[in-house]
Amino acid sequence: MKTRYDTTATGHDFHEGDKVWLWNLKRRKGLSPKLQTNWEGPYTVLKRLNDVVVRIQKSPHSKPKVIHYNRLAPYLGKEE
C-alpha cells in the first residue's frame, strides 16, 4: 500500500517566502458548489513549524494561519 501511495503522492517542499494556494472547504449559501472556487490565495509562507505544518499569511496586515501542508498547493502565477 505504501508503494502505491508513493507513486502518486506529491511531496511539495514549501520554504519561507513561497507563494501558495490554500484549499478552502467553506461553502457559500445560495450558489451552486460547482460554481464556487475551492482555492484561496495567494498566501505567503512565513515559517515551517515542522515537516507537515506551515504558518501562512495572506497580507502583511492579516492574521497568520497554521495549516497542514496537504491543504496547500504551489502558486505559479506572476509575482505581485
mmCIF file of the N, C-alpha and C atoms, coordinates in Angstrom:
data_MODEL
# 
_entry.id   MODEL 
# 
loop_
_atom_site.group_PDB 
_atom_site.id 
_atom_site.type_symbol 
_atom_site.label_atom_id 
_atom_site.label_alt_id 
_atom_site.label_comp_id 
_atom_site.label_asym_id 
_atom_site.label_entity_id 
_atom_site.label_seq_id 
_atom_site.pdbx_PDB_ins_code 
_atom_site.Cartn_x 
_atom_site.Cartn_y 
_atom_site.Cartn_z 
_atom_site.occupancy 
_atom_site.B_iso_or_equiv 
_atom_site.pdbx_formal_charge 
_atom_site.auth_seq_id 
_atom_site.auth_comp_id 
_atom_site.auth_asym_id 
_atom_site.auth_atom_id 
_atom_site.pdbx_PDB_model_num 
ATOM 1   N N  . MET A 1 1  ? 0.815   -1.178 0.000   1.00 0.00 ? 1  MET A N  1 
ATOM 2   C CA . MET A 1 1  ? 0.000   0.000  0.000   1.00 0.00 ? 1  MET A CA 1 
ATOM 3   C C  . MET A 1 1  ? 0.866   1.252  0.000   1.00 0.00 ? 1  MET A C  1 
ATOM 4   N N  . LYS A 1 2  ? 1.975   1.216  0.705   1.00 0.00 ? 2  LYS A N  1 
ATOM 5   C CA . LYS A 1 2  ? 2.860   2.372  0.729   1.00 0.00 ? 2  LYS A CA 1 
ATOM 6   C C  . LYS A 1 2  ? 3.435   2.645  -0.646  1.00 0.00 ? 2  LYS A C  1 
ATOM 7   N N  . THR A 1 3  ? 3.814   1.612  -1.358  1.00 0.00 ? 3  THR A N  1 
ATOM 8   C CA . THR A 1 3  ? 4.382   1.780  -2.694  1.00 0.00 ? 3  THR A CA 1 
ATOM 9   C C  . THR A 1 3  ? 3.368   2.434  -3.624  1.00 0.00 ? 3  THR A C  1 
ATOM 10  N N  . ARG A 1 4  ? 2.133   2.001  -3.571  1.00 0.00 ? 4  ARG A N  1 
ATOM 11  C CA . ARG A 1 4  ? 1.098   2.585  -4.424  1.00 0.00 ? 4  ARG A CA 1 
ATOM 12  C C  . ARG A 1 4  ? 0.842   4.047  -4.055  1.00 0.00 ? 4  ARG A C  1 
ATOM 13  N N  . TYR A 1 5  ? 0.817   4.357  -2.777  1.00 0.00 ? 5  TYR A N  1 
ATOM 14  C CA . TYR A 1 5  ? 0.618   5.741  -2.335  1.00 0.00 ? 5  TYR A CA 1 
ATOM 15  C C  . TYR A 1 5  ? 1.767   6.623  -2.811  1.00 0.00 ? 5  TYR A C  1 
ATOM 16  N N  . ASP A 1 6  ? 2.985   6.144  -2.669  1.00 0.00 ? 6  ASP A N  1 
ATOM 17  C CA . ASP A 1 6  ? 4.156   6.935  -3.018  1.00 0.00 ? 6  ASP A CA 1 
ATOM 18  C C  . ASP A 1 6  ? 4.242   7.239  -4.513  1.00 0.00 ? 6  ASP A C  1 
ATOM 19  N N  . THR A 1 7  ? 3.636   6.424  -5.368  1.00 0.00 ? 7  THR A N  1 
ATOM 20  C CA . THR A 1 7  ? 3.709   6.682  -6.809  1.00 0.00 ? 7  THR A CA 1 
ATOM 21  C C  . THR A 1 7  ? 2.895   7.905  -7.204  1.00 0.00 ? 7  THR A C  1 
ATOM 22  N N  . THR A 1 8  ? 1.832   8.227  -6.469  1.00 0.00 ? 8  THR A N  1 
ATOM 23  C CA . THR A 1 8  ? 1.006   9.381  -6.823  1.00 0.00 ? 8  THR A CA 1 
ATOM 24  C C  . THR A 1 8  ? 1.129   10.539 -5.847  1.00 0.00 ? 8  THR A C  1 
ATOM 25  N N  . ALA A 1 9  ? 1.827   10.377 -4.750  1.00 0.00 ? 9  ALA A N  1 
ATOM 26  C CA . ALA A 1 9  ? 1.952   11.445 -3.751  1.00 0.00 ? 9  ALA A CA 1 
ATOM 27  C C  . ALA A 1 9  ? 2.843   12.555 -4.280  1.00 0.00 ? 9  ALA A C  1 
ATOM 28  N N  . THR A 1 10 ? 2.436   13.789 -3.994  1.00 0.00 ? 10 THR A N  1 
ATOM 29  C CA . THR A 1 10 ? 3.248   14.938 -4.379  1.00 0.00 ? 10 THR A CA 1 
ATOM 30  C C  . THR A 1 10 ? 3.847   15.525 -3.118  1.00 0.00 ? 10 THR A C  1 
ATOM 31  N N  . GLY A 1 11 ? 5.121   15.477 -3.005  1.00 0.00 ? 11 GLY A N  1 
ATOM 32  C CA . GLY A 1 11 ? 5.792   15.985 -1.820  1.00 0.00 ? 11 GLY A CA 1 
ATOM 33  C C  . GLY A 1 11 ? 6.276   17.404 -2.036  1.00 0.00 ? 11 GLY A C  1 
ATOM 34  N N  . HIS A 1 12 ? 5.352   18.378 -1.941  1.00 0.00 ? 12 HIS A N  1 
ATOM 35  C CA . HIS A 1 12 ? 5.752   19.773 -2.107  1.00 0.00 ? 12 HIS A CA 1 
ATOM 36  C C  . HIS A 1 12 ? 6.579   20.199 -0.909  1.00 0.00 ? 12 HIS A C  1 
ATOM 37  N N  . ASP A 1 13 ? 7.645   20.873 -1.188  1.00 0.00 ? 13 ASP A N  1 
ATOM 38  C CA . ASP A 1 13 ? 8.535   21.334 -0.143  1.00 0.00 ? 13 ASP A CA 1 
ATOM 39  C C  . ASP A 1 13 ? 8.461   22.860 -0.111  1.00 0.00 ? 13 ASP A C  1 
ATOM 40  N N  . PHE A 1 14 ? 7.656   23.402 0.789   1.00 0.00 ? 14 PHE A N  1 
ATOM 41  C CA . PHE A 1 14 ? 7.459   24.839 0.863   1.00 0.00 ? 14 PHE A CA 1 
ATOM 42  C C  . PHE A 1 14 ? 8.504   25.463 1.777   1.00 0.00 ? 14 PHE A C  1 
ATOM 43  N N  . HIS A 1 15 ? 9.041   26.590 1.346   1.00 0.00 ? 15 HIS A N  1 
ATOM 44  C CA . HIS A 1 15 ? 10.043  27.325 2.119   1.00 0.00 ? 15 HIS A CA 1 
ATOM 45  C C  . HIS A 1 15 ? 9.514   28.711 2.440   1.00 0.00 ? 15 HIS A C  1 
ATOM 46  N N  . GLU A 1 16 ? 10.171  29.395 3.364   1.00 0.00 ? 16 GLU A N  1 
ATOM 47  C CA . GLU A 1 16 ? 9.752   30.745 3.747   1.00 0.00 ? 16 GLU A CA 1 
ATOM 48  C C  . GLU A 1 16 ? 9.792   31.668 2.538   1.00 0.00 ? 16 GLU A C  1 
ATOM 49  N N  . GLY A 1 17 ? 8.720   32.445 2.365   1.00 0.00 ? 17 GLY A N  1 
ATOM 50  C CA . GLY A 1 17 ? 8.640   33.382 1.253   1.00 0.00 ? 17 GLY A CA 1 
ATOM 51  C C  . GLY A 1 17 ? 7.946   32.829 0.016   1.00 0.00 ? 17 GLY A C  1 
ATOM 52  N N  . ASP A 1 18 ? 7.692   31.530 -0.040  1.00 0.00 ? 18 ASP A N  1 
ATOM 53  C CA . ASP A 1 18 ? 6.994   30.933 -1.183  1.00 0.00 ? 18 ASP A CA 1 
ATOM 54  C C  . ASP A 1 18 ? 5.534   31.365 -1.187  1.00 0.00 ? 18 ASP A C  1 
ATOM 55  N N  . LYS A 1 19 ? 4.969   31.493 -2.398  1.00 0.00 ? 19 LYS A N  1 
ATOM 56  C CA . LYS A 1 19 ? 3.546   31.790 -2.558  1.00 0.00 ? 19 LYS A CA 1 
ATOM 57  C C  . LYS A 1 19 ? 2.804   30.468 -2.728  1.00 0.00 ? 19 LYS A C  1 
ATOM 58  N N  . VAL A 1 20 ? 1.646   30.338 -2.061  1.00 0.00 ? 20 VAL A N  1 
ATOM 59  C CA . VAL A 1 20 ? 0.877   29.089 -2.099  1.00 0.00 ? 20 VAL A CA 1 
ATOM 60  C C  . VAL A 1 20 ? -0.612  29.394 -2.206  1.00 0.00 ? 20 VAL A C  1 
ATOM 61  N N  . TRP A 1 21 ? -1.385  28.409 -2.702  1.00 0.00 ? 21 TRP A N  1 
ATOM 62  C CA . TRP A 1 21 ? -2.838  28.417 -2.686  1.00 0.00 ? 21 TRP A CA 1 
ATOM 63  C C  . TRP A 1 21 ? -3.290  27.643 -1.458  1.00 0.00 ? 21 TRP A C  1 
ATOM 64  N N  . LEU A 1 22 ? -4.416  28.029 -0.872  1.00 0.00 ? 22 LEU A N  1 
ATOM 65  C CA . LEU A 1 22 ? -4.996  27.331 0.278   1.00 0.00 ? 22 LEU A CA 1 
ATOM 66  C C  . LEU A 1 22 ? -6.308  26.694 -0.147  1.00 0.00 ? 22 LEU A C  1 
ATOM 67  N N  . TRP A 1 23 ? -6.478  25.397 0.118   1.00 0.00 ? 23 TRP A N  1 
ATOM 68  C CA . TRP A 1 23 ? -7.715  24.684 -0.160  1.00 0.00 ? 23 TRP A CA 1 
ATOM 69  C C  . TRP A 1 23 ? -8.748  25.121 0.872   1.00 0.00 ? 23 TRP A C  1 
ATOM 70  N N  . ASN A 1 24 ? -9.852  25.713 0.400   1.00 0.00 ? 24 ASN A N  1 
ATOM 71  C CA . ASN A 1 24 ? -10.887 26.240 1.275   1.00 0.00 ? 24 ASN A CA 1 
ATOM 72  C C  . ASN A 1 24 ? -12.086 25.307 1.250   1.00 0.00 ? 24 ASN A C  1 
ATOM 73  N N  . LEU A 1 25 ? -12.497 24.807 2.409   1.00 0.00 ? 25 LEU A N  1 
ATOM 74  C CA . LEU A 1 25 ? -13.595 23.849 2.495   1.00 0.00 ? 25 LEU A CA 1 
ATOM 75  C C  . LEU A 1 25 ? -14.949 24.516 2.706   1.00 0.00 ? 25 LEU A C  1 
ATOM 76  N N  . LYS A 1 26 ? -14.987 25.828 2.922   1.00 0.00 ? 26 LYS A N  1 
ATOM 77  C CA . LYS A 1 26 ? -16.243 26.523 3.192   1.00 0.00 ? 26 LYS A CA 1 
ATOM 78  C C  . LYS A 1 26 ? -17.100 26.616 1.940   1.00 0.00 ? 26 LYS A C  1 
ATOM 79  N N  . ARG A 1 27 ? -18.419 26.565 2.126   1.00 0.00 ? 27 ARG A N  1 
ATOM 80  C CA . ARG A 1 27 ? -19.380 26.720 1.035   1.00 0.00 ? 27 ARG A CA 1 
ATOM 81  C C  . ARG A 1 27 ? -20.260 27.926 1.316   1.00 0.00 ? 27 ARG A C  1 
ATOM 82  N N  . ARG A 1 28 ? -20.529 28.725 0.277   1.00 0.00 ? 28 ARG A N  1 
ATOM 83  C CA . ARG A 1 28 ? -21.445 29.855 0.421   1.00 0.00 ? 28 ARG A CA 1 
ATOM 84  C C  . ARG A 1 28 ? -22.855 29.406 0.088   1.00 0.00 ? 28 ARG A C  1 
ATOM 85  N N  . LYS A 1 29 ? -23.809 29.899 0.845   1.00 0.00 ? 29 LYS A N  1 
ATOM 86  C CA . LYS A 1 29 ? -25.207 29.572 0.591   1.00 0.00 ? 29 LYS A CA 1 
ATOM 87  C C  . LYS A 1 29 ? -25.701 30.326 -0.634  1.00 0.00 ? 29 LYS A C  1 
ATOM 88  N N  . GLY A 1 30 ? -26.594 29.693 -1.366  1.00 0.00 ? 30 GLY A N  1 
ATOM 89  C CA . GLY A 1 30 ? -27.225 30.354 -2.497  1.00 0.00 ? 30 GLY A CA 1 
ATOM 90  C C  . GLY A 1 30 ? -26.479 30.225 -3.813  1.00 0.00 ? 30 GLY A C  1 
ATOM 91  N N  . LEU A 1 31 ? -25.324 29.585 -3.810  1.00 0.00 ? 31 LEU A N  1 
ATOM 92  C CA . LEU A 1 31 ? -24.539 29.416 -5.024  1.00 0.00 ? 31 LEU A CA 1 
ATOM 93  C C  . LEU A 1 31 ? -24.162 27.940 -5.152  1.00 0.00 ? 31 LEU A C  1 
ATOM 94  N N  . SER A 1 32 ? -24.307 27.427 -6.340  1.00 0.00 ? 32 SER A N  1 
ATOM 95  C CA . SER A 1 32 ? -24.017 26.016 -6.573  1.00 0.00 ? 32 SER A CA 1 
ATOM 96  C C  . SER A 1 32 ? -22.560 25.699 -6.227  1.00 0.00 ? 32 SER A C  1 
ATOM 97  N N  . PRO A 1 33 ? -22.291 24.562 -5.570  1.00 0.00 ? 33 PRO A N  1 
ATOM 98  C CA . PRO A 1 33 ? -20.904 24.194 -5.250  1.00 0.00 ? 33 PRO A CA 1 
ATOM 99  C C  . PRO A 1 33 ? -20.023 24.069 -6.498  1.00 0.00 ? 33 PRO A C  1 
ATOM 100 N N  . LYS A 1 34 ? -20.623 23.739 -7.627  1.00 0.00 ? 34 LYS A N  1 
ATOM 101 C CA . LYS A 1 34 ? -19.840 23.630 -8.858  1.00 0.00 ? 34 LYS A CA 1 
ATOM 102 C C  . LYS A 1 34 ? -19.285 24.980 -9.303  1.00 0.00 ? 34 LYS A C  1 
ATOM 103 N N  . LEU A 1 35 ? -19.955 26.052 -8.950  1.00 0.00 ? 35 LEU A N  1 
ATOM 104 C CA . LEU A 1 35 ? -19.535 27.385 -9.378  1.00 0.00 ? 35 LEU A CA 1 
ATOM 105 C C  . LEU A 1 35 ? -18.638 28.081 -8.365  1.00 0.00 ? 35 LEU A C  1 
ATOM 106 N N  . GLN A 1 36 ? -18.466 27.482 -7.212  1.00 0.00 ? 36 GLN A N  1 
ATOM 107 C CA . GLN A 1 36 ? -17.631 28.085 -6.184  1.00 0.00 ? 36 GLN A CA 1 
ATOM 108 C C  . GLN A 1 36 ? -16.178 27.658 -6.357  1.00 0.00 ? 36 GLN A C  1 
ATOM 109 N N  . THR A 1 37 ? -15.294 28.574 -6.064  1.00 0.00 ? 37 THR A N  1 
ATOM 110 C CA . THR A 1 37 ? -13.868 28.247 -6.144  1.00 0.00 ? 37 THR A CA 1 
ATOM 111 C C  . THR A 1 37 ? -13.423 27.599 -4.832  1.00 0.00 ? 37 THR A C  1 
ATOM 112 N N  . ASN A 1 38 ? -12.610 26.575 -4.919  1.00 0.00 ? 38 ASN A N  1 
ATOM 113 C CA . ASN A 1 38 ? -12.130 25.874 -3.734  1.00 0.00 ? 38 ASN A CA 1 
ATOM 114 C C  . ASN A 1 38 ? -10.774 26.374 -3.263  1.00 0.00 ? 38 ASN A C  1 
ATOM 115 N N  . TRP A 1 39 ? -10.062 27.115 -4.088  1.00 0.00 ? 39 TRP A N  1 
ATOM 116 C CA . TRP A 1 39 ? -8.723  27.571 -3.747  1.00 0.00 ? 39 TRP A CA 1 
ATOM 117 C C  . TRP A 1 39 ? -8.766  29.057 -3.423  1.00 0.00 ? 39 TRP A C  1 
ATOM 118 N N  . GLU A 1 40 ? -7.986  29.443 -2.440  1.00 0.00 ? 40 GLU A N  1 
ATOM 119 C CA . GLU A 1 40 ? -7.954  30.805 -1.946  1.00 0.00 ? 40 GLU A CA 1 
ATOM 120 C C  . GLU A 1 40 ? -6.501  31.266 -1.910  1.00 0.00 ? 40 GLU A C  1 
ATOM 121 N N  . GLY A 1 41 ? -6.266  32.512 -2.261  1.00 0.00 ? 41 GLY A N  1 
ATOM 122 C CA . GLY A 1 41 ? -4.893  32.980 -2.155  1.00 0.00 ? 41 GLY A CA 1 
ATOM 123 C C  . GLY A 1 41 ? -4.554  34.014 -3.193  1.00 0.00 ? 41 GLY A C  1 
ATOM 124 N N  . PRO A 1 42 ? -3.296  34.301 -3.366  1.00 0.00 ? 42 PRO A N  1 
ATOM 125 C CA . PRO A 1 42 ? -2.129  33.584 -2.849  1.00 0.00 ? 42 PRO A CA 1 
ATOM 126 C C  . PRO A 1 42 ? -1.764  33.995 -1.422  1.00 0.00 ? 42 PRO A C  1 
ATOM 127 N N  . TYR A 1 43 ? -1.239  33.054 -0.700  1.00 0.00 ? 43 TYR A N  1 
ATOM 128 C CA . TYR A 1 43 ? -0.719  33.255 0.646   1.00 0.00 ? 43 TYR A CA 1 
ATOM 129 C C  . TYR A 1 43 ? 0.803   33.175 0.587   1.00 0.00 ? 43 TYR A C  1 
ATOM 130 N N  . THR A 1 44 ? 1.454   33.754 1.581   1.00 0.00 ? 44 THR A N  1 
ATOM 131 C CA . THR A 1 44 ? 2.906   33.697 1.690   1.00 0.00 ? 44 THR A CA 1 
ATOM 132 C C  . THR A 1 44 ? 3.273   32.813 2.878   1.00 0.00 ? 44 THR A C  1 
ATOM 133 N N  . VAL A 1 45 ? 4.223   31.919 2.681   1.00 0.00 ? 45 VAL A N  1 
ATOM 134 C CA . VAL A 1 45 ? 4.694   31.052 3.767   1.00 0.00 ? 45 VAL A CA 1 
ATOM 135 C C  . VAL A 1 45 ? 5.593   31.875 4.681   1.00 0.00 ? 45 VAL A C  1 
ATOM 136 N N  . LEU A 1 46 ? 5.212   31.956 5.943   1.00 0.00 ? 46 LEU A N  1 
ATOM 137 C CA . LEU A 1 46 ? 6.020   32.691 6.922   1.00 0.00 ? 46 LEU A CA 1 
ATOM 138 C C  . LEU A 1 46 ? 7.076   31.810 7.560   1.00 0.00 ? 46 LEU A C  1 
ATOM 139 N N  . LYS A 1 47 ? 6.663   30.576 7.941   1.00 0.00 ? 47 LYS A N  1 
ATOM 140 C CA . LYS A 1 47 ? 7.588   29.701 8.657   1.00 0.00 ? 47 LYS A CA 1 
ATOM 141 C C  . LYS A 1 47 ? 7.095   28.268 8.595   1.00 0.00 ? 47 LYS A C  1 
ATOM 142 N N  . ARG A 1 48 ? 8.028   27.335 8.511   1.00 0.00 ? 48 ARG A N  1 
ATOM 143 C CA . ARG A 1 48 ? 7.700   25.908 8.643   1.00 0.00 ? 48 ARG A CA 1 
ATOM 144 C C  . ARG A 1 48 ? 7.848   25.541 10.105  1.00 0.00 ? 48 ARG A C  1 
ATOM 145 N N  . LEU A 1 49 ? 6.756   25.114 10.727  1.00 0.00 ? 49 LEU A N  1 
ATOM 146 C CA . LEU A 1 49 ? 6.794   24.782 12.151  1.00 0.00 ? 49 LEU A CA 1 
ATOM 147 C C  . LEU A 1 49 ? 7.356   23.388 12.383  1.00 0.00 ? 49 LEU A C  1 
ATOM 148 N N  . ASN A 1 50 ? 7.067   22.459 11.465  1.00 0.00 ? 50 ASN A N  1 
ATOM 149 C CA . ASN A 1 50 ? 7.711   21.145 11.451  1.00 0.00 ? 50 ASN A CA 1 
ATOM 150 C C  . ASN A 1 50 ? 7.596   20.607 10.027  1.00 0.00 ? 50 ASN A C  1 
ATOM 151 N N  . ASP A 1 51 ? 7.733   19.312 9.831   1.00 0.00 ? 51 ASP A N  1 
ATOM 152 C CA . ASP A 1 51 ? 7.745   18.762 8.480   1.00 0.00 ? 51 ASP A CA 1 
ATOM 153 C C  . ASP A 1 51 ? 6.425   18.950 7.738   1.00 0.00 ? 51 ASP A C  1 
ATOM 154 N N  . VAL A 1 52 ? 5.294   18.958 8.441   1.00 0.00 ? 52 VAL A N  1 
ATOM 155 C CA . VAL A 1 52 ? 3.994   18.985 7.770   1.00 0.00 ? 52 VAL A CA 1 
ATOM 156 C C  . VAL A 1 52 ? 3.125   20.186 8.127   1.00 0.00 ? 52 VAL A C  1 
ATOM 157 N N  . VAL A 1 53 ? 3.535   21.024 9.049   1.00 0.00 ? 53 VAL A N  1 
ATOM 158 C CA . VAL A 1 53 ? 2.734   22.174 9.464   1.00 0.00 ? 53 VAL A CA 1 
ATOM 159 C C  . VAL A 1 53 ? 3.451   23.458 9.073   1.00 0.00 ? 53 VAL A C  1 
ATOM 160 N N  . VAL A 1 54 ? 2.665   24.382 8.469   1.00 0.00 ? 54 VAL A N  1 
ATOM 161 C CA . VAL A 1 54 ? 3.227   25.620 7.924   1.00 0.00 ? 54 VAL A CA 1 
ATOM 162 C C  . VAL A 1 54 ? 2.396   26.806 8.412   1.00 0.00 ? 54 VAL A C  1 
ATOM 163 N N  . ARG A 1 55 ? 3.045   27.923 8.724   1.00 0.00 ? 55 ARG A N  1 
ATOM 164 C CA . ARG A 1 55 ? 2.335   29.162 9.066   1.00 0.00 ? 55 ARG A CA 1 
ATOM 165 C C  . ARG A 1 55 ? 2.307   30.032 7.821   1.00 0.00 ? 55 ARG A C  1 
ATOM 166 N N  . ILE A 1 56 ? 1.083   30.461 7.422   1.00 0.00 ? 56 ILE A N  1 
ATOM 167 C CA . ILE A 1 56 ? 0.922   31.274 6.214   1.00 0.00 ? 56 ILE A CA 1 
ATOM 168 C C  . ILE A 1 56 ? 0.181   32.557 6.560   1.00 0.00 ? 56 ILE A C  1 
ATOM 169 N N  . GLN A 1 57 ? 0.290   33.557 5.661   1.00 0.00 ? 57 GLN A N  1 
ATOM 170 C CA . GLN A 1 57 ? -0.388  34.831 5.859   1.00 0.00 ? 57 GLN A CA 1 
ATOM 171 C C  . GLN A 1 57 ? -0.752  35.398 4.491   1.00 0.00 ? 57 GLN A C  1 
ATOM 172 N N  . LYS A 1 58 ? -1.990  35.931 4.375   1.00 0.00 ? 58 LYS A N  1 
ATOM 173 C CA . LYS A 1 58 ? -2.458  36.437 3.085   1.00 0.00 ? 58 LYS A CA 1 
ATOM 174 C C  . LYS A 1 58 ? -1.864  37.800 2.763   1.00 0.00 ? 58 LYS A C  1 
ATOM 175 N N  . SER A 1 59 ? -1.868  38.716 3.719   1.00 0.00 ? 59 SER A N  1 
ATOM 176 C CA . SER A 1 59 ? -1.278  40.036 3.519   1.00 0.00 ? 59 SER A CA 1 
ATOM 177 C C  . SER A 1 59 ? -0.549  40.429 4.797   1.00 0.00 ? 59 SER A C  1 
ATOM 178 N N  . PRO A 1 60 ? 0.289   41.443 4.742   1.00 0.00 ? 60 PRO A N  1 
ATOM 179 C CA . PRO A 1 60 ? 1.047   41.819 5.948   1.00 0.00 ? 60 PRO A CA 1 
ATOM 180 C C  . PRO A 1 60 ? 0.174   42.233 7.127   1.00 0.00 ? 60 PRO A C  1 
ATOM 181 N N  . HIS A 1 61 ? -1.083  42.657 6.869   1.00 0.00 ? 61 HIS A N  1 
ATOM 182 C CA . HIS A 1 61 ? -1.947  43.122 7.950   1.00 0.00 ? 61 HIS A CA 1 
ATOM 183 C C  . HIS A 1 61 ? -2.961  42.076 8.395   1.00 0.00 ? 61 HIS A C  1 
ATOM 184 N N  . SER A 1 62 ? -2.975  40.906 7.767   1.00 0.00 ? 62 SER A N  1 
ATOM 185 C CA . SER A 1 62 ? -3.942  39.862 8.133   1.00 0.00 ? 62 SER A CA 1 
ATOM 186 C C  . SER A 1 62 ? -3.359  38.943 9.202   1.00 0.00 ? 62 SER A C  1 
ATOM 187 N N  . LYS A 1 63 ? -4.257  38.177 9.818   1.00 0.00 ? 63 LYS A N  1 
ATOM 188 C CA . LYS A 1 63 ? -3.851  37.257 10.887  1.00 0.00 ? 63 LYS A CA 1 
ATOM 189 C C  . LYS A 1 63 ? -3.232  36.001 10.263  1.00 0.00 ? 63 LYS A C  1 
ATOM 190 N N  . PRO A 1 64 ? -2.079  35.537 10.754  1.00 0.00 ? 64 PRO A N  1 
ATOM 191 C CA . PRO A 1 64 ? -1.473  34.309 10.220  1.00 0.00 ? 64 PRO A CA 1 
ATOM 192 C C  . PRO A 1 64 ? -2.306  33.074 10.551  1.00 0.00 ? 64 PRO A C  1 
ATOM 193 N N  . LYS A 1 65 ? -2.213  32.056 9.691   1.00 0.00 ? 65 LYS A N  1 
ATOM 194 C CA . LYS A 1 65 ? -2.906  30.790 9.895   1.00 0.00 ? 65 LYS A CA 1 
ATOM 195 C C  . LYS A 1 65 ? -1.883  29.672 9.958   1.00 0.00 ? 65 LYS A C  1 
ATOM 196 N N  . VAL A 1 66 ? -2.164  28.668 10.771  1.00 0.00 ? 66 VAL A N  1 
ATOM 197 C CA . VAL A 1 66 ? -1.328  27.478 10.859  1.00 0.00 ? 66 VAL A CA 1 
ATOM 198 C C  . VAL A 1 66 ? -2.074  26.364 10.130  1.00 0.00 ? 66 VAL A C  1 
ATOM 199 N N  . ILE A 1 67 ? -1.461  25.836 9.055   1.00 0.00 ? 67 ILE A N  1 
ATOM 200 C CA . ILE A 1 67 ? -2.134  24.916 8.140   1.00 0.00 ? 67 ILE A CA 1 
ATOM 201 C C  . ILE A 1 67 ? -1.259  23.694 7.890   1.00 0.00 ? 67 ILE A C  1 
ATOM 202 N N  . HIS A 1 68 ? -1.899  22.527 7.736   1.00 0.00 ? 68 HIS A N  1 
ATOM 203 C CA . HIS A 1 68 ? -1.201  21.309 7.319   1.00 0.00 ? 68 HIS A CA 1 
ATOM 204 C C  . HIS A 1 68 ? -0.847  21.435 5.840   1.00 0.00 ? 68 HIS A C  1 
ATOM 205 N N  . TYR A 1 69 ? 0.307   20.954 5.435   1.00 0.00 ? 69 TYR A N  1 
ATOM 206 C CA . TYR A 1 69 ? 0.771   21.174 4.071   1.00 0.00 ? 69 TYR A CA 1 
ATOM 207 C C  . TYR A 1 69 ? -0.063  20.443 3.023   1.00 0.00 ? 69 TYR A C  1 
ATOM 208 N N  . ASN A 1 70 ? -0.906  19.477 3.411   1.00 0.00 ? 70 ASN A N  1 
ATOM 209 C CA . ASN A 1 70 ? -1.785  18.820 2.449   1.00 0.00 ? 70 ASN A CA 1 
ATOM 210 C C  . ASN A 1 70 ? -2.844  19.770 1.899   1.00 0.00 ? 70 ASN A C  1 
ATOM 211 N N  . ARG A 1 71 ? -3.147  20.854 2.605   1.00 0.00 ? 71 ARG A N  1 
ATOM 212 C CA . ARG A 1 71 ? -4.138  21.824 2.141   1.00 0.00 ? 71 ARG A CA 1 
ATOM 213 C C  . ARG A 1 71 ? -3.516  22.930 1.304   1.00 0.00 ? 71 ARG A C  1 
ATOM 214 N N  . LEU A 1 72 ? -2.246  22.825 0.962   1.00 0.00 ? 72 LEU A N  1 
ATOM 215 C CA . LEU A 1 72 ? -1.554  23.859 0.191   1.00 0.00 ? 72 LEU A CA 1 
ATOM 216 C C  . LEU A 1 72 ? -1.118  23.338 -1.167  1.00 0.00 ? 72 LEU A C  1 
ATOM 217 N N  . ALA A 1 73 ? -1.059  24.257 -2.120  1.00 0.00 ? 73 ALA A N  1 
ATOM 218 C CA . ALA A 1 73 ? -0.547  23.953 -3.456  1.00 0.00 ? 73 ALA A CA 1 
ATOM 219 C C  . ALA A 1 73 ? 0.340   25.108 -3.886  1.00 0.00 ? 73 ALA A C  1 
ATOM 220 N N  . PRO A 1 74 ? 1.371   24.848 -4.675  1.00 0.00 ? 74 PRO A N  1 
ATOM 221 C CA . PRO A 1 74 ? 2.247   25.946 -5.101  1.00 0.00 ? 74 PRO A CA 1 
ATOM 222 C C  . PRO A 1 74 ? 1.513   26.942 -5.984  1.00 0.00 ? 74 PRO A C  1 
ATOM 223 N N  . TYR A 1 75 ? 1.793   28.222 -5.794  1.00 0.00 ? 75 TYR A N  1 
ATOM 224 C CA . TYR A 1 75 ? 1.221   29.291 -6.601  1.00 0.00 ? 75 TYR A CA 1 
ATOM 225 C C  . TYR A 1 75 ? 2.168   29.549 -7.754  1.00 0.00 ? 75 TYR A C  1 
ATOM 226 N N  . LEU A 1 76 ? 1.660   29.382 -8.973  1.00 0.00 ? 76 LEU A N  1 
ATOM 227 C CA . LEU A 1 76 ? 2.515   29.504 -10.146 1.00 0.00 ? 76 LEU A CA 1 
ATOM 228 C C  . LEU A 1 76 ? 2.248   30.782 -10.946 1.00 0.00 ? 76 LEU A C  1 
ATOM 229 N N  . GLY A 1 77 ? 1.459   31.701 -10.392 1.00 0.00 ? 77 GLY A N  1 
ATOM 230 C CA . GLY A 1 77 ? 1.145   32.943 -11.074 1.00 0.00 ? 77 GLY A CA 1 
ATOM 231 C C  . GLY A 1 77 ? 2.315   33.893 -11.063 1.00 0.00 ? 77 GLY A C  1 
ATOM 232 N N  . LYS A 1 78 ? 2.112   35.049 -11.679 1.00 0.00 ? 78 LYS A N  1 
ATOM 233 C CA . LYS A 1 78 ? 3.202   36.019 -11.702 1.00 0.00 ? 78 LYS A CA 1 
ATOM 234 C C  . LYS A 1 78 ? 3.302   36.724 -10.361 1.00 0.00 ? 78 LYS A C  1 
ATOM 235 N N  . GLU A 1 79 ? 4.479   37.167 -10.032 1.00 0.00 ? 79 GLU A N  1 
ATOM 236 C CA . GLU A 1 79 ? 4.737   37.826 -8.748  1.00 0.00 ? 79 GLU A CA 1 
ATOM 237 C C  . GLU A 1 79 ? 4.086   39.189 -8.739  1.00 0.00 ? 79 GLU A C  1 
ATOM 238 N N  . GLU A 1 80 ? 3.608   39.605 -7.565  1.00 0.00 ? 80 GLU A N  1 
ATOM 239 C CA . GLU A 1 80 ? 2.944   40.896 -7.423  1.00 0.00 ? 80 GLU A CA 1 
ATOM 240 C C  . GLU A 1 80 ? 3.914   41.972 -7.066  1.00 0.00 ? 80 GLU A C  1 
# 
